[in-house]
């Protein structure tokens, strides 16, 4: 669900933020590259920099890794344009929120499937 959340966040961001635009090919490239960079940044931060993260620290880390990933992706992907610090900030928050929502939905679907399979095996 992470890829869907990133793609949705980028689409919503470019639709609502005047100083952000993305091409169709840029959307595909941005989604994949952003997702990979985001995973790498979070892994490094959680495993190397932070030994025992709290829930609040994990949330802050997610927002920070989102902005780091966004800055890197803007430098790499030619079809993605963002102008201005406030646009970066709002795009970060939108992408972070859509990714979080997609993760929650994905986790619930997985849990519901597992629960449904257990009930089927039990005859319920």
C-alpha positions in Angstrom: 0.0 0.0 0.0 3.0 2.3 0.3 3.3 2.8 -3.4 -0.4 3.7 -3.6 -0.1 6.2 -0.8 2.9 7.9 -2.3 1.2 8.1 -5.8 -2.0 9.5 -4.2 0.0 12.0 -2.2 1.9 13.2 -5.2 -1.3 13.5 -7.3 -3.2 15.4 -4.6 -0.2 17.6 -3.9 0.2 18.6 -7.5 -3.5 19.2 -7.8 -3.9 21.5 -4.8 -0.5 23.2 -4.7 0.0 25.9 -7.3 3.8 25.7 -7.2 4.0 21.9 -7.8 3.5 20.1 -11.0 4.3 16.6 -12.3 4.1 14.9 -15.7 2.6 11.4 -16.2 6.0 9.7 -16.5 7.3 11.8 -13.7 4.5 10.4 -11.5 5.6 6.9 -12.1 9.3 7.7 -11.6 8.6 9.8 -8.5 6.4 7.1 -6.9 8.9 4.3 -7.3 12.1 6.4 -6.5 10.4 8.2 -3.6 9.2 4.9 -2.1 12.7 3.3 -2.4 14.5 6.3 -0.9 11.9 6.7 1.9 12.4 3.0 2.9 16.2 3.5 2.9 16.1 6.7 4.9 13.7 5.2 7.5 15.8 2.0 7.8 19.0 4.0 8.3 17.4 6.3 10.8 15.7 3.6 12.8 18.6 1.1 12.8 21.6 3.4 13.0 20.6 6.7 14.5 17.8 5.8 16.8 18.0 2.8 19.1 14.6 2.8 20.9 12.1 4.9 19.0 8.9 6.0 20.7 5.6 6.4 18.8 6.1 10.2 18.7 9.7 9.9 17.5 8.6 7.3 14.9 6.0 9.8 13.6 8.5 12.6 13.5 11.0 10.3 11.7 8.3 9.5 9.1 7.7 13.2 8.4 11.4 13.9 8.3 12.2 11.0 6.0 9.3 12.1 3.7 10.8 15.6 3.3 14.3 14.2 2.7 12.9 11.8 0.1 10.9 14.5 -1.6 14.0 16.8 -1.9 16.1 14.0 -3.3 13.4 12.9 -5.8 12.9 16.5 -7.0 16.6 16.6 -7.8 16.5 13.2 -9.7 13.1 13.2 -11.5 12.9 15.6 -14.5 9.1 15.6 -14.6 8.6 16.8 -11.0 8.7 20.5 -10.2 8.3 22.1 -6.7 9.0 25.8 -6.1 9.2 27.3 -2.6 9.7 26.1 1.0 6.0 26.2 1.8 5.2 24.0 -1.2 7.8 21.5 0.0 6.3 21.6 3.5 2.7 21.2 2.4 3.6 18.5 -0.2 5.5 16.6 2.5 2.5 16.7 4.9 0.1 15.6 2.1 2.3 12.7 1.0 2.9 11.7 4.6 -0.8 11.7 5.4 -1.8 9.7 2.2 0.9 7.2 2.9 -0.2 6.8 6.5 -3.8 6.3 5.5 -2.8 3.8 2.8 -0.7 1.9 5.4 -3.6 1.8 7.8 -6.0 0.6 5.1 -3.5 -2.0 4.0 -2.9 -3.3 7.5 -6.7 -3.6 8.1 -7.2 -5.5 4.9 -4.4 -7.9 5.8 -5.7 -8.4 9.3 -9.3 -8.9 8.0 -8.1 -11.5 5.5 -6.2 -13.4 8.2 -9.1 -13.2 10.6 -11.5 -14.4 7.9 -9.2 -17.4 7.0 -9.0 -18.4 10.7 -12.8 -18.3 11.0 -13.2 -20.3 7.8 -10.9 -23.0 9.1 -12.9 -23.2 12.4 -16.1 -23.5 10.5 -17.4 -20.1 11.6 
